[in-house]
């Protein structure tokens, strides 16, 4: 018997997370019904997939007035708790948990949880890489692209789970407890979903809310909101801080003469762990990501020097400052997963070469004034795309002339670039006005760059 054997569970949402929840619940003996507010004809493939496993689909209309038989509902992170279907389920008295909470209840190993406004995916993947390189078997999942519940319930043995968690995912946790919690930064994002920055930050703080003195918290001393937690009574775990400064009292990791230094404390001398330049991804923000990952790996039991040596073998992530190709002396870089102004600013600061920037998409309540100043100071030419492209252009003092498509944007960027330049796709926005996802946007960029060769031969 498992905790879900024989229980009747409703899964809300049939995206990647919802489908993974259906599979996990069925595997543990639950009777599962799934619902989604989208029209059934747009969900035909997902409905067919869950039906083949033994689950049933019911539209919100079919469920109305018939919710009493469910013992639990599992909410997908993309669906806000304020939606009509969630409100109706909550009003009926059915307990609602999120997919991450479900994953936690099914886990077979402790969790390293990573959150922040930017850098989550890179840091999460890097922690998984370091743990495995140090001989600690780890599985990686969550907001990074593969549902966490699918990873924790996968066959095979593992010693750690590394989870990238968004604020949306952290909203609906109730018992989730991270052995190691990493908070990279807290900057404005998703203000179309949250009433204020404080509300957004509180969702992030759920990553350490149930930690105790036996756990570890890894925090960024260079981020004002995160550093402000240092003396917060709600932070009960042992603390490890990182900083780009050359020293800081109480910092577990800092940079001195280009070396990442780990301070074990208790009177022990600091250790040289790795050269900052050994991180194969450009930019000071990736040095911060590396320090966060190293401290998390050390907290999980890795040898500091061995973990530092493994930095150089990390291959990076698709759509994160990913070099696509160099053509006619111009380097084309895909940073499609930069969906906030702060992450695009960090990307711009990663390059010393002149930049032709492709930016825009669907804004998430973002303020583009700081990004506009950065574009004005650092960018040779801006190619706006999508709904927010004109706003970004105006913030940068540039004439708003959005590209009609990604192909148009890449061709215009090519015309504006000279040998030695970088053409950078770093949108600062969500993708859903023009593309299915950030990954889809990056793939369209790569296809358009490849198409430049055909254009040259025409």
TAKA-V496191 format. One record per pair of residues at least 24 apart in sequence whose ideal C-beta (glycine too) atoms are under 10 Angstrom apart, sorted by the first residue. I is the first residue (numbers start at 1). J is the second residue. If there is no record, write none. Layout:
[[I & J] [I & J]]
This chain:
[[1 & 28] [1 & 29] [2 & 27] [2 & 28] [2 & 29] [2 & 30] [2 & 105] [2 & 106] [3 & 28] [3 & 29] [3 & 30] [3 & 105] [3 & 106] [4 & 28] [4 & 29] [4 & 30] [4 & 31] [4 & 32] [4 & 71] [4 & 72] [4 & 102] [4 & 105] [4 & 106] [5 & 29] [5 & 30] [6 & 30] [6 & 31] [6 & 71] [7 & 31] [7 & 32] [7 & 70] [7 & 71] [7 & 72] [8 & 32] [8 & 33] [8 & 69] [8 & 70] [8 & 71] [8 & 72] [8 & 94] [9 & 33] [9 & 34] [9 & 55] [9 & 70] [9 & 71] [9 & 72] [9 & 73] [9 & 74] [9 & 94] [9 & 97] [9 & 102] [10 & 34] [10 & 35] [10 & 58] [10 & 63] [10 & 67] [10 & 69] [10 & 70] [10 & 71] [10 & 72] [10 & 73] [10 & 74] [10 & 75] [10 & 85] [10 & 89] [10 & 94] [10 & 96] [11 & 35] [11 & 36] [11 & 50] [11 & 55] [11 & 57] [11 & 72] [11 & 73] [11 & 74] [11 & 75] [11 & 76] [11 & 99] [11 & 102] [12 & 36] [12 & 37] [12 & 60] [12 & 63] [12 & 73] [12 & 74] [12 & 75] [12 & 76] [12 & 79] [12 & 83] [12 & 85] [12 & 86] [12 & 89] [12 & 96] [12 & 98] [12 & 99] [13 & 37] [13 & 38] [13 & 46] [13 & 74] [13 & 75] [13 & 76] [13 & 77] [13 & 78] [13 & 79] [13 & 83] [13 & 85] [13 & 86] [13 & 99] [14 & 38] [14 & 40] [14 & 42] [14 & 43] [14 & 45] [14 & 46] [14 & 47] [14 & 49] [14 & 50] [14 & 55] [14 & 57] [14 & 76] [15 & 43] [15 & 46] [15 & 76] [15 & 77] [15 & 78] [15 & 79] [15 & 99] [15 & 147] [16 & 46] [16 & 76] [16 & 78] [16 & 99] [16 & 145] [16 & 146] [16 & 147] [16 & 150] [16 & 437] [17 & 74] [17 & 75] [17 & 76] [17 & 77] [17 & 78] [17 & 79] [17 & 98] [17 & 99] [17 & 100] [17 & 102] [17 & 103] [17 & 142] [17 & 143] [17 & 146] [17 & 147] [17 & 148] [17 & 149] [17 & 150] [17 & 168] [17 & 169] [18 & 46] [18 & 50] [18 & 74] [18 & 75] [18 & 76] [18 & 77] [18 & 78] [18 & 79] [18 & 99] [18 & 147] [18 & 149] [19 & 45] [19 & 46] [19 & 49] [19 & 50] [19 & 53] [19 & 55] [19 & 76] [19 & 147] [19 & 149] [19 & 150] [20 & 76] [20 & 99] [20 & 102] [20 & 103] [20 & 141] [20 & 146] [20 & 147] [20 & 148] [20 & 149] [20 & 150] [20 & 151] [20 & 153] [21 & 74] [21 & 75] [21 & 76] [21 & 97] [21 & 98] [21 & 99] [21 & 102] [21 & 103] [21 & 147] [21 & 148] [21 & 149] [21 & 150] [21 & 153] [22 & 46] [22 & 49] [22 & 50] [22 & 53] [22 & 54] [22 & 55] [22 & 57] [22 & 74] [22 & 149] [23 & 49] [23 & 50] [23 & 53] [23 & 55] [23 & 147] [23 & 149] [23 & 150] [23 & 153] [24 & 74] [24 & 99] [24 & 102] [24 & 103] [24 & 105] [24 & 106] [24 & 147] [24 & 148] [24 & 149] [24 & 150] [24 & 152] [24 & 153] [24 & 154] [25 & 53] [25 & 55] [25 & 72] [25 & 74] [25 & 102] [25 & 106] [25 & 149] [25 & 153] [26 & 50] [26 & 53] [26 & 54] [26 & 55] [27 & 53] [27 & 106] [27 & 153] [28 & 102] [28 & 105] [28 & 106] [28 & 153] [30 & 55] [30 & 71] [30 & 72] [30 & 74] [31 & 55] [31 & 56] [31 & 69] [31 & 70] [31 & 71] [32 & 56] [32 & 74] [33 & 57] [33 & 58] [33 & 62] [33 & 63] [33 & 66] [33 & 69] [33 & 70] [33 & 73] [34 & 58] [34 & 74] [34 & 76] [35 & 59] [35 & 60] [35 & 61] [35 & 62] [35 & 63] [35 & 73] [35 & 85] [35 & 89] [36 & 60] [36 & 76] [36 & 79] [36 & 85] [37 & 79] [37 & 83] [37 & 84] [37 & 85] [37 & 86] [59 & 85] [60 & 84] [60 & 85] [60 & 86] [60 & 88] [60 & 89] [61 & 85] [63 & 88] [63 & 89] [63 & 92] [64 & 88] [64 & 92] [65 & 92] [66 & 92] [67 & 91] [67 & 92] [67 & 93] [67 & 94] [68 & 92] [68 & 93] [68 & 94] [69 & 94] [70 & 94] [70 & 95] [71 & 95] [72 & 96] [72 & 97] [72 & 102] [73 & 97] [73 & 98] [74 & 98] [74 & 99] [74 & 101] [74 & 102] [74 & 149] [74 & 172] [75 & 99] [75 & 100] [75 & 101] [75 & 102] [75 & 168] [75 & 169] [75 & 171] [75 & 172] [76 & 147] [76 & 168] [76 & 169] [76 & 172] [77 & 142] [77 & 143] [77 & 147] [77 & 148] [77 & 165] [77 & 166] [77 & 167] [77 & 168] [77 & 169] [77 & 170] [77 & 171] [77 & 172] [78 & 166] [78 & 168] [78 & 169] [79 & 168] [79 & 172] [80 & 168] [80 & 171] [80 & 193] [80 & 194] [81 & 168] [81 & 171] [81 & 172] [81 & 193] [82 & 193] [86 & 172] [95 & 174] [96 & 172] [96 & 174] [97 & 172] [97 & 173] [97 & 174] [97 & 175] [97 & 176] [98 & 148] [98 & 149] [98 & 165] [98 & 168] [98 & 169] [98 & 170] [98 & 171] [98 & 172] [98 & 173] [98 & 174] [98 & 176] [99 & 142] [99 & 147] [99 & 148] [99 & 149] [99 & 150] [99 & 169] [99 & 172] [99 & 173] [100 & 141] [100 & 142] [100 & 143] [100 & 147] [100 & 148] [100 & 149] [100 & 152] [100 & 163] [100 & 165] [100 & 166] [100 & 168] [100 & 169] [100 & 170] [100 & 171] [100 & 172] [100 & 173] [100 & 176] [100 & 206] [101 & 148] [101 & 149] [101 & 169] [101 & 170] [101 & 172] [101 & 173] [101 & 174] [101 & 175] [101 & 176] [102 & 147] [102 & 148] [102 & 149] [102 & 152] [102 & 153] [102 & 172] [102 & 173] [102 & 176] [103 & 141] [103 & 142] [103 & 147] [103 & 148] [103 & 149] [103 & 150] [103 & 151] [103 & 152] [103 & 153] [103 & 161] [103 & 163] [103 & 169] [103 & 173] [103 & 176] [104 & 148] [104 & 149] [104 & 152] [104 & 161] [104 & 163] [104 & 173] [104 & 174] [104 & 175] [104 & 176] [104 & 177] [104 & 178] [104 & 210] [105 & 149] [105 & 152] [105 & 174] [105 & 175] [105 & 176] [106 & 148] [106 & 149] [106 & 152] [106 & 153] [107 & 139] [107 & 148] [107 & 149] [107 & 151] [107 & 152] [107 & 153] [107 & 158] [107 & 161] [107 & 163] [107 & 176] [107 & 177] [108 & 139] [108 & 152] [108 & 153] [108 & 154] [108 & 156] [108 & 157] [108 & 158] [108 & 159] [108 & 161] [109 & 136] [109 & 137] [109 & 138] [109 & 139] [109 & 152] [109 & 157] [109 & 158] [109 & 159] [109 & 160] [109 & 161] [109 & 179] [110 & 159] [110 & 160] [110 & 161] [110 & 177] [110 & 178] [110 & 179] [110 & 180] [110 & 215] [110 & 300] [111 & 142] [111 & 148] [111 & 152] [111 & 160] [111 & 161] [111 & 162] [111 & 163] [111 & 165] [111 & 176] [111 & 177] [111 & 178] [111 & 179] [111 & 180] [111 & 181] [112 & 138] [112 & 140] [112 & 160] [112 & 161] [112 & 162] [112 & 163] [112 & 164] [112 & 178] [112 & 179] [112 & 180] [112 & 181] [112 & 182] [112 & 216] [112 & 218] [112 & 293] [112 & 296] [112 & 297] [112 & 299] [112 & 300] [113 & 142] [113 & 148] [113 & 161] [113 & 162] [113 & 163] [113 & 164] [113 & 165] [113 & 169] [113 & 170] [113 & 173] [113 & 176] [113 & 177] [113 & 178] [113 & 179] [113 & 180] [113 & 181] [113 & 182] [113 & 183] [113 & 206] [113 & 207] [113 & 208] [113 & 211] [113 & 296] [114 & 140] [114 & 142] [114 & 143] [114 & 144] [114 & 162] [114 & 163] [114 & 164] [114 & 165] [114 & 178] [114 & 180] [114 & 181] [114 & 182] [114 & 183] [114 & 184] [114 & 207] [114 & 218] [114 & 289] [114 & 292] [114 & 293] [114 & 296] [115 & 142] [115 & 143] [115 & 163] [115 & 164] [115 & 165] [115 & 166] [115 & 167] [115 & 169] [115 & 170] [115 & 178] [115 & 181] [115 & 182] [115 & 183] [115 & 184] [115 & 185] [115 & 186] [115 & 203] [115 & 204] [115 & 205] [115 & 206] [115 & 207] [115 & 208] [116 & 164] [116 & 165] [116 & 166] [116 & 167] [116 & 182] [116 & 183] [116 & 184] [116 & 185] [116 & 186] [116 & 187] [116 & 189] [116 & 204] [116 & 207] [116 & 219] [116 & 220] [116 & 223] [116 & 226] [116 & 288] [116 & 289] [116 & 292] [117 & 166] [117 & 167] [117 & 184] [117 & 185] [117 & 186] [117 & 187] [117 & 188] [117 & 189] [117 & 190] [117 & 200] [117 & 201] [117 & 204] [117 & 223] [117 & 225] [117 & 339] [117 & 340] [117 & 342] [117 & 343] [118 & 184] [118 & 185] [118 & 186] [118 & 187] [118 & 189] [118 & 285] [118 & 288] [118 & 289] [118 & 337] [118 & 338] [118 & 339] [118 & 340] [118 & 341] [118 & 342] [118 & 343] [118 & 344] [118 & 345] [118 & 346] [118 & 347] [119 & 182] [119 & 184] [119 & 185] [119 & 220] [119 & 285] [119 & 286] [119 & 288] [119 & 289] [119 & 292] [119 & 293] [119 & 320] [119 & 342] [119 & 343] [119 & 346] [120 & 144] [120 & 163] [120 & 164] [120 & 165] [120 & 166] [120 & 182] [120 & 184] [120 & 185] [120 & 289] [120 & 292] [120 & 337] [120 & 343] [121 & 145] [121 & 164] [121 & 289] [121 & 317] [121 & 318] [121 & 319] [121 & 320] [121 & 337] [121 & 438] [122 & 164] [122 & 184] [122 & 279] [122 & 281] [122 & 285] [122 & 286] [122 & 289] [122 & 290] [122 & 292] [122 & 293] [122 & 314] [122 & 316] [122 & 317] [122 & 320] [122 & 321] [122 & 337] [123 & 162] [123 & 164] [123 & 182] [123 & 184] [123 & 218] [123 & 286] [123 & 288] [123 & 289] [123 & 290] [123 & 291] [123 & 292] [123 & 293] [123 & 296] [124 & 162] [124 & 163] [124 & 164] [124 & 165] [124 & 182] [124 & 289] [124 & 292] [124 & 293] [124 & 296] [124 & 317] [125 & 162] [125 & 164] [125 & 289] [125 & 293] [125 & 314] [125 & 315] [125 & 316] [125 & 317] [125 & 320] [126 & 162] [126 & 279] [126 & 281] [126 & 286] [126 & 289] [126 & 290] [126 & 292] [126 & 293] [126 & 294] [126 & 296] [126 & 297] [126 & 310] [126 & 311] [126 & 314] [126 & 316] [126 & 317] [127 & 160] [127 & 162] [127 & 163] [127 & 164] [127 & 180] [127 & 182] [127 & 218] [127 & 289] [127 & 292] [127 & 293] [127 & 294] [127 & 295] [127 & 296] [127 & 297] [127 & 299] [127 & 300] [127 & 302] [127 & 307] [128 & 160] [128 & 161] [128 & 162] [128 & 163] [128 & 164] [128 & 293] [128 & 297] [128 & 314] [129 & 162] [129 & 293] [129 & 297] [129 & 307] [129 & 310] [129 & 311] [129 & 313] [129 & 314] [129 & 315] [129 & 316] [130 & 162] [130 & 290] [130 & 293] [130 & 294] [130 & 296] [130 & 297] [130 & 298] [130 & 300] [130 & 302] [130 & 306] [130 & 307] [130 & 308] [130 & 309] [130 & 310] [130 & 311] [130 & 313] [130 & 314] [131 & 158] [131 & 159] [131 & 160] [131 & 162] [131 & 293] [131 & 296] [131 & 297] [131 & 300] [131 & 301] [131 & 302] [131 & 307] [131 & 310] [132 & 158] [132 & 159] [132 & 160] [132 & 162] [132 & 310] [133 & 297] [133 & 302] [133 & 306] [133 & 307] [133 & 309] [133 & 310] [133 & 311] [133 & 313] [133 & 314] [134 & 297] [134 & 298] [134 & 300] [134 & 301] [134 & 302] [134 & 303] [134 & 304] [134 & 306] [134 & 307] [134 & 309] [134 & 310] [135 & 159] [135 & 301] [135 & 302] [135 & 303] [135 & 306] [136 & 160] [136 & 297] [136 & 300] [136 & 301] [136 & 302] [138 & 162] [138 & 297] [138 & 300] [139 & 163] [140 & 164] [142 & 166] [142 & 169] [143 & 167] [143 & 168] [143 & 169] [143 & 170] [144 & 317] [144 & 337] [145 & 317] [145 & 318] [145 & 319] [145 & 337] [145 & 437] [145 & 438] [145 & 439] [159 & 300] [159 & 301] [160 & 296] [160 & 297] [160 & 300] [160 & 301] [162 & 293] [162 & 296] [162 & 297] [162 & 300] [163 & 207] [165 & 203] [165 & 204] [165 & 206] [165 & 207] [166 & 190] [166 & 203] [166 & 204] [167 & 193] [167 & 194] [167 & 199] [167 & 200] [167 & 201] [167 & 202] [167 & 203] [167 & 204] [167 & 205] [167 & 206] [167 & 207] [168 & 193] [168 & 203] [169 & 203] [169 & 206] [169 & 207] [170 & 202] [170 & 203] [170 & 204] [170 & 205] [170 & 206] [170 & 207] [170 & 209] [171 & 199] [171 & 202] [171 & 203] [171 & 204] [171 & 206] [172 & 203] [172 & 206] [173 & 203] [173 & 206] [173 & 207] [173 & 209] [173 & 210] [174 & 206] [174 & 209] [174 & 210] [175 & 210] [176 & 206] [176 & 207] [176 & 209] [176 & 210] [177 & 208] [177 & 209] [177 & 210] [177 & 211] [177 & 212] [177 & 215] [178 & 206] [178 & 207] [178 & 208] [178 & 209] [178 & 210] [178 & 211] [178 & 215] [178 & 216] [178 & 217] [178 & 237] [179 & 211] [179 & 214] [179 & 215] [179 & 216] [179 & 237] [179 & 296] [179 & 299] [179 & 300] [180 & 208] [180 & 211] [180 & 215] [180 & 216] [180 & 217] [180 & 218] [180 & 237] [180 & 238] [180 & 240] [180 & 295] [180 & 296] [180 & 297] [180 & 298] [180 & 299] [180 & 300] [181 & 205] [181 & 206] [181 & 207] [181 & 208] [181 & 209] [181 & 210] [181 & 211] [181 & 215] [181 & 216] [181 & 217] [181 & 218] [181 & 219] [181 & 235] [181 & 237] [181 & 296] [181 & 299] [182 & 207] [182 & 208] [182 & 216] [182 & 217] [182 & 218] [182 & 219] [182 & 220] [182 & 240] [182 & 242] [182 & 289] [182 & 292] [182 & 293] [182 & 295] [182 & 296] [182 & 299] [183 & 207] [183 & 208] [183 & 217] [183 & 218] [183 & 219] [183 & 220] [183 & 223] [183 & 225] [183 & 226] [183 & 229] [183 & 235] [183 & 292] [184 & 218] [184 & 219] [184 & 220] [184 & 223] [184 & 226] [184 & 242] [184 & 285] [184 & 288] [184 & 289] [184 & 292] [184 & 293] [185 & 219] [185 & 220] [185 & 222] [185 & 223] [185 & 224] [185 & 225] [185 & 226] [185 & 285] [185 & 288] [185 & 292] [185 & 342] [185 & 343] [185 & 346] [186 & 220] [186 & 223] [186 & 224] [186 & 225] [186 & 226] [186 & 228] [186 & 229] [186 & 342] [187 & 223] [187 & 224] [187 & 225] [187 & 340] [187 & 341] [187 & 342] [187 & 343] [187 & 345] [187 & 366] [187 & 370] [188 & 340] [188 & 341] [188 & 342] [188 & 364] [188 & 365] [188 & 366] [188 & 367] [188 & 370] [189 & 339] [189 & 340] [189 & 341] [189 & 342] [189 & 343] [189 & 364] [189 & 365] [189 & 366] [190 & 339] [190 & 340] [190 & 364] [190 & 365] [190 & 366] [190 & 430] [191 & 363] [191 & 364] [191 & 365] [191 & 366] [191 & 367] [192 & 362] [192 & 363] [192 & 364] [192 & 365] [192 & 366] [192 & 430] [193 & 364] [193 & 365] [194 & 364] [194 & 365] [197 & 225] [198 & 225] [200 & 365] [201 & 225] [201 & 226] [201 & 228] [201 & 229] [205 & 229] [205 & 232] [205 & 234] [205 & 235] [208 & 232] [208 & 234] [208 & 235] [208 & 236] [208 & 237] [208 & 239] [209 & 234] [209 & 235] [209 & 236] [210 & 236] [210 & 237] [211 & 235] [211 & 236] [211 & 237] [211 & 238] [212 & 236] [212 & 237] [212 & 238] [213 & 237] [213 & 238] [214 & 238] [215 & 299] [216 & 240] [216 & 252] [216 & 295] [216 & 296] [216 & 298] [216 & 299] [216 & 300] [217 & 241] [217 & 295] [217 & 299] [218 & 242] [218 & 252] [218 & 253] [218 & 291] [218 & 292] [218 & 293] [218 & 294] [218 & 295] [218 & 296] [218 & 297] [218 & 298] [218 & 299] [219 & 243] [219 & 252] [219 & 292] [219 & 295] [220 & 244] [220 & 288] [220 & 289] [220 & 291] [220 & 292] [221 & 245] [221 & 248] [221 & 249] [221 & 250] [221 & 251] [221 & 252] [221 & 253] [221 & 254] [221 & 288] [222 & 248] [222 & 251] [222 & 284] [222 & 288] [223 & 288] [237 & 299] [238 & 299] [240 & 265] [240 & 291] [240 & 292] [240 & 294] [240 & 295] [240 & 296] [240 & 298] [240 & 299] [241 & 291] [241 & 292] [241 & 295] [242 & 287] [242 & 288] [242 & 289] [242 & 290] [242 & 291] [242 & 292] [242 & 293] [242 & 294] [242 & 295] [243 & 288] [243 & 291] [244 & 276] [244 & 284] [244 & 285] [244 & 287] [244 & 288] [244 & 291] [251 & 291] [251 & 295] [252 & 291] [252 & 294] [252 & 295] [252 & 298] [252 & 299] [252 & 304] [253 & 288] [253 & 290] [253 & 291] [253 & 292] [253 & 294] [253 & 295] [253 & 298] [253 & 304] [254 & 291] [255 & 284] [255 & 287] [255 & 288] [255 & 291] [258 & 287] [259 & 308] [260 & 287] [260 & 290] [260 & 291] [260 & 294] [260 & 304] [260 & 308] [260 & 311] [261 & 291] [261 & 304] [262 & 291] [262 & 294] [262 & 295] [262 & 298] [262 & 304] [262 & 305] [262 & 307] [262 & 308] [264 & 298] [264 & 304] [271 & 303] [271 & 304] [271 & 305] [271 & 308] [272 & 304] [272 & 305] [272 & 308] [273 & 298] [273 & 303] [273 & 304] [273 & 305] [273 & 306] [273 & 307] [273 & 308] [273 & 309] [273 & 311] [274 & 304] [274 & 305] [274 & 307] [274 & 308] [274 & 309] [274 & 310] [274 & 311] [274 & 312] [275 & 308] [275 & 311] [275 & 312] [276 & 311] [277 & 311] [277 & 312] [278 & 308] [278 & 309] [278 & 310] [278 & 311] [278 & 312] [278 & 313] [278 & 314] [279 & 311] [279 & 312] [279 & 314] [279 & 316] [280 & 311] [280 & 312] [280 & 313] [280 & 314] [280 & 315] [280 & 316] [281 & 314] [281 & 315] [281 & 316] [281 & 317] [281 & 320] [281 & 321] [281 & 322] [281 & 350] [282 & 321] [282 & 323] [282 & 333] [282 & 347] [282 & 349] [282 & 350] [282 & 351] [282 & 352] [283 & 321] [283 & 346] [283 & 347] [283 & 348] [283 & 349] [283 & 350] [283 & 351] [284 & 346] [284 & 349] [284 & 350] [285 & 321] [285 & 342] [285 & 343] [285 & 345] [285 & 346] [285 & 347] [285 & 349] [285 & 350] [286 & 316] [286 & 320] [286 & 321] [286 & 346] [286 & 350] [288 & 346] [289 & 320] [289 & 346] [290 & 314] [318 & 438] [318 & 439] [318 & 442] [318 & 443] [318 & 446] [319 & 425] [319 & 437] [319 & 438] [319 & 439] [319 & 440] [319 & 441] [319 & 442] [319 & 443] [319 & 445] [319 & 446] [320 & 347] [320 & 426] [320 & 438] [320 & 442] [321 & 346] [321 & 347] [321 & 350] [321 & 351] [321 & 424] [321 & 426] [322 & 425] [322 & 442] [322 & 445] [322 & 446] [323 & 422] [324 & 423] [324 & 425] [324 & 442] [324 & 445] [324 & 446] [324 & 447] [324 & 448] [324 & 449] [324 & 450] [325 & 446] [325 & 449] [325 & 450] [325 & 452] [325 & 453] [326 & 419] [326 & 422] [327 & 414] [327 & 417] [327 & 419] [327 & 423] [327 & 449] [327 & 450] [327 & 452] [327 & 453] [327 & 456] [328 & 414] [328 & 417] [328 & 418] [328 & 419] [328 & 421] [328 & 452] [328 & 456] [329 & 417] [329 & 418] [329 & 419] [329 & 420] [329 & 421] [330 & 354] [330 & 356] [330 & 413] [330 & 414] [330 & 416] [330 & 417] [330 & 418] [330 & 419] [330 & 420] [330 & 421] [330 & 422] [330 & 423] [330 & 449] [330 & 452] [331 & 417] [331 & 420] [331 & 421] [331 & 422] [331 & 423] [331 & 424] [332 & 356] [332 & 358] [332 & 410] [332 & 413] [332 & 414] [332 & 417] [332 & 421] [332 & 422] [332 & 423] [332 & 424] [332 & 425] [332 & 445] [332 & 446] [332 & 448] [332 & 449] [332 & 450] [332 & 452] [333 & 422] [333 & 423] [333 & 424] [333 & 425] [333 & 426] [333 & 445] [333 & 449] [334 & 358] [334 & 423] [334 & 424] [334 & 425] [334 & 426] [334 & 441] [334 & 442] [334 & 443] [334 & 444] [334 & 445] [334 & 446] [334 & 449] [335 & 359] [335 & 424] [335 & 425] [335 & 426] [335 & 427] [335 & 428] [335 & 438] [335 & 442] [335 & 445] [336 & 361] [336 & 425] [336 & 426] [336 & 427] [336 & 431] [336 & 435] [336 & 437] [336 & 438] [336 & 439] [336 & 440] [336 & 441] [336 & 442] [336 & 443] [336 & 444] [336 & 445] [336 & 446] [337 & 426] [337 & 427] [337 & 431] [337 & 437] [337 & 438] [337 & 439] [337 & 441] [337 & 442] [338 & 424] [338 & 425] [338 & 426] [338 & 427] [338 & 428] [338 & 429] [338 & 438] [339 & 363] [339 & 364] [339 & 366] [339 & 426] [339 & 427] [339 & 428] [339 & 429] [339 & 430] [339 & 431] [339 & 438] [339 & 441] [340 & 364] [340 & 366] [340 & 371] [340 & 427] [340 & 428] [340 & 429] [340 & 430] [341 & 366] [341 & 367] [341 & 368] [341 & 369] [341 & 370] [341 & 371] [341 & 372] [341 & 374] [341 & 392] [341 & 395] [341 & 428] [341 & 429] [342 & 366] [342 & 370] [342 & 371] [342 & 428] [343 & 371] [343 & 426] [343 & 427] [343 & 428] [344 & 368] [344 & 371] [344 & 374] [344 & 375] [344 & 392] [344 & 424] [344 & 425] [344 & 426] [344 & 427] [344 & 428] [344 & 429] [345 & 370] [345 & 371] [345 & 373] [345 & 374] [345 & 375] [345 & 378] [345 & 426] [345 & 428] [346 & 374] [346 & 426] [347 & 374] [347 & 424] [347 & 425] [347 & 426] [347 & 427] [347 & 428] [348 & 374] [348 & 375] [348 & 377] [348 & 378] [348 & 379] [348 & 422] [348 & 424] [348 & 426] [348 & 428] [349 & 374] [349 & 378] [350 & 422] [350 & 424] [350 & 426] [351 & 378] [351 & 421] [351 & 422] [351 & 424] [352 & 378] [352 & 422] [353 & 380] [353 & 420] [353 & 421] [353 & 422] [353 & 424] [354 & 378] [354 & 379] [354 & 380] [354 & 381] [354 & 416] [354 & 417] [354 & 418] [354 & 420] [354 & 421] [354 & 422] [355 & 379] [355 & 380] [355 & 381] [355 & 382] [355 & 413] [355 & 417] [355 & 421] [355 & 422] [355 & 423] [355 & 424] [355 & 426] [356 & 380] [356 & 381] [356 & 382] [356 & 383] [356 & 409] [356 & 410] [356 & 412] [356 & 413] [356 & 414] [356 & 415] [356 & 416] [356 & 417] [356 & 418] [356 & 421] [356 & 422] [356 & 423] [356 & 424] [356 & 425] [357 & 381] [357 & 382] [357 & 383] [357 & 384] [357 & 392] [357 & 396] [357 & 413] [357 & 416] [357 & 422] [357 & 423] [357 & 424] [357 & 425] [357 & 426] [357 & 427] [357 & 428] [358 & 382] [358 & 383] [358 & 384] [358 & 385] [358 & 386] [358 & 389] [358 & 403] [358 & 406] [358 & 409] [358 & 410] [358 & 412] [358 & 413] [358 & 423] [358 & 424] [358 & 425] [358 & 426] [358 & 427] [358 & 441] [358 & 445] [358 & 448] [359 & 383] [359 & 384] [359 & 385] [359 & 386] [359 & 388] [359 & 389] [359 & 392] [359 & 393] [359 & 396] [359 & 409] [359 & 424] [359 & 425] [359 & 426] [359 & 427] [359 & 428] [359 & 429] [360 & 384] [360 & 385] [360 & 386] [360 & 387] [360 & 388] [360 & 389] [360 & 390] [360 & 391] [360 & 392] [360 & 393] [360 & 400] [360 & 402] [360 & 403] [360 & 409] [360 & 427] [360 & 428] [360 & 429] [360 & 433] [360 & 434] [361 & 385] [361 & 386] [361 & 387] [361 & 388] [361 & 389] [361 & 392] [361 & 427] [361 & 428] [361 & 429] [361 & 430] [361 & 431] [361 & 432] [361 & 433] [361 & 434] [361 & 435] [361 & 438] [361 & 441] [362 & 386] [362 & 387] [362 & 388] [362 & 427] [362 & 429] [362 & 430] [362 & 431] [362 & 432] [362 & 433] [362 & 434] [362 & 435] [363 & 387] [363 & 388] [363 & 389] [363 & 391] [363 & 392] [363 & 428] [363 & 429] [363 & 430] [363 & 433] [364 & 388] [364 & 428] [364 & 429] [364 & 430] [366 & 391] [366 & 392] [366 & 428] [366 & 429] [366 & 430] [367 & 391] [367 & 395] [368 & 392] [368 & 393] [368 & 394] [368 & 395] [368 & 396] [368 & 428] [368 & 429] [369 & 395] [369 & 396] [370 & 395] [371 & 395] [371 & 396] [371 & 426] [371 & 428] [372 & 396] [372 & 397] [372 & 398] [373 & 397] [375 & 428] [379 & 424] [380 & 416] [380 & 417] [380 & 418] [380 & 421] [380 & 422] [380 & 423] [381 & 412] [381 & 413] [381 & 415] [381 & 416] [381 & 417] [381 & 421] [381 & 423] [382 & 413] [382 & 416] [383 & 408] [383 & 409] [383 & 410] [383 & 411] [383 & 412] [383 & 413] [383 & 414] [383 & 415] [383 & 416] [383 & 423] [383 & 425] [384 & 409] [384 & 427] [385 & 409] [385 & 425] [385 & 427] [385 & 429] [385 & 431] [385 & 433] [385 & 434] [385 & 435] [385 & 441] [386 & 427] [386 & 429] [386 & 430] [386 & 431] [386 & 432] [386 & 433] [386 & 434] [386 & 435] [386 & 441] [387 & 429] [387 & 430] [387 & 432] [387 & 433] [387 & 434] [388 & 427] [388 & 428] [388 & 429] [388 & 430] [388 & 433] [389 & 427] [389 & 428] [389 & 429] [389 & 433] [389 & 434] [391 & 429] [392 & 427] [392 & 428] [392 & 429] [403 & 434] [404 & 434] [405 & 434] [405 & 444] [405 & 448] [406 & 434] [406 & 435] [406 & 440] [406 & 441] [406 & 442] [406 & 443] [406 & 444] [406 & 445] [406 & 446] [406 & 447] [406 & 448] [406 & 449] [406 & 451] [407 & 444] [407 & 445] [407 & 447] [407 & 448] [407 & 449] [407 & 451] [407 & 452] [407 & 455] [408 & 448] [409 & 444] [409 & 445] [409 & 448] [410 & 444] [410 & 445] [410 & 446] [410 & 447] [410 & 448] [410 & 449] [410 & 450] [410 & 451] [410 & 452] [410 & 455] [411 & 448] [411 & 449] [411 & 451] [411 & 452] [411 & 455] [413 & 445] [413 & 448] [413 & 449] [413 & 452] [414 & 448] [414 & 449] [414 & 452] [414 & 455] [414 & 456] [423 & 449] [423 & 452] [425 & 449]]
